Amino acid sequence: MRTVNFAPLNRSFIGFDQLTSLIDAANSSENKSAFPRYNIEQVAENQYQITIAVAGFTESELAIESENNSLKVTGTKAKNDEVERNFIHQGIAERNFERKFQLGDHVKVLSADIENGLLFVDLEREVPEEMKPRQIEISSKALLNS
């Protein structure tokens, strides 16, 4: 894996330190586990949905936290010491997990639902009025030198 040094860019570009930290985080996440599998879908112009495969987890074993443009979904399997299970084959991974997503500016989490072993997290990007493009009116000023 090649390491990229962003220090020269940080000296020239002001306010882009978040971008370089995002790139560093993306590079470090390449080595992380791919469990659980997920989809990210754009369902409308400013609406998105993350679908995470959480087979074997109940609603009470899942937690969703949104903070500082970051979304964290964790699954903690409850220990069941009462029943000892003897698997011939265990293909359903019932291990604990933590999955993080970096959210863009002005993206907020609307809701989360679980159905048929899939967790659906709905997101929406709300750009404030002052940040939306606006039309600037051009006026001419006549010089009164008569």
N, C-alpha and C positions, 0 to 999 in steps of 0.2 A: 504494500500500500504506500502510495506516494504522499508525503506530507507537504502541505502548502503553507508558506509563511506569508501572512497578510500584514505584517508590521509595516512594510513600505507604503501600502495603501492607506493604512490608518493615519500616517503622517500627512497624507495629501487630501483625504476625504474626511470631512467633518460630519458626524452624525450617522455614519455607516457602520459603526461598531456592532450594532445589532445584526446587520447583514452578515458580517464575518463570523459572529458567534453562531448564527443559524447554519452557515456552511460547515463550520467545525462540528456542530451537533449532528448534521446529516452525515458527515464522514464517520463520526464515531458510532452512529447507529447501524452502520453496515455490518458490524460484527455482532449485533444483538440478535436474539432469537426472533424468529418469524412468527412466534405463537403469541396471541391467537391471530388468525388470518382476518383481514378486514378489506372493505371496499370504501372508496370515497367517491361520491357521485354528486354532480351538480344537477339539481332537480329543477331549478329556475335560474333566472339571471343572477340573483343575489342570495340564493338558497342552496344549501348543501346538506348531504346526509352521509354520515359515517355508519357503516354496517359492520359489526364485529361478531364473529362466530364464537359464541360462548356456550356451546353445548355442555350440559352437565352442571351449569351454574344456575343457582336460583337468584331471584331478585335481591334477596337479603345478602348474598355473597358478593355482590357487585357494588362498586362505588365509583361515582363520577365527580370529578372536581375540575372547576374552571378557574384559572387565576393567571393574571399577567400574560395574556395572549397564549396561554398554554391550556391544553385539555388533557387530563390524566384519567384513564380508566383502569381500575384495579379489580382483580378478582381474587378472592381469598376463600379457598375451599375449607369448609368446616370439617374438623377432624371427627371421624366416626370410629371411635375406639371400641364400640360395642360389637360391631360385626367384623370378623376377620374374613377377608375375601381372598379366594384362591383363583386368580385369573389364568386361563389357558392362553389367552391373547388379550392384551389391553391396547386397543387402538384409539380410544377416546382419552385424550390427555386431560386429566382433571387436576392439573397443577396450577399453583398460584401464578398470577401474571400481573404485569404493569405495562400499559401501553400509553405512550405520550404522543400528542399531536401538537404541532406548533400552529397557532391560529394567526391569521392576518389581522391587520389593524381593523377595528370596528366590527369584528366577527364575534357574535355572541351565541351561546348555546340556548336554544329554545326549549327543547324537551328531549326525553329519552324514553323509549319503550322497548320491552322485551317480548318476543313472540317466536315460537318454534325454534328456540336455541339461538336466535339472532338478536343482538342488541342494536337498536336504531337510535342514533343521536342526530337530532335535527339542529342545523346551524343556519344563521342568517347574518349577512353583512349589511349593516346600517351605516351608510356614510352620512355624517352630519351635514346639514344644509350649507354651513359655511365652507365646507370642503368640496361641495359639488361644483362642477363648472358653471359659470354664470356669464351672461352676455354683458359686455361693457358698451355703453352707449357712447358714440363719438359725437362731439359737438364742435362747431366751428365758432371762433370768436372773430368778429369783424373788427378791424382796426379803424378807429375813428380819428383819422388825421386829415381833416378837411380844412 
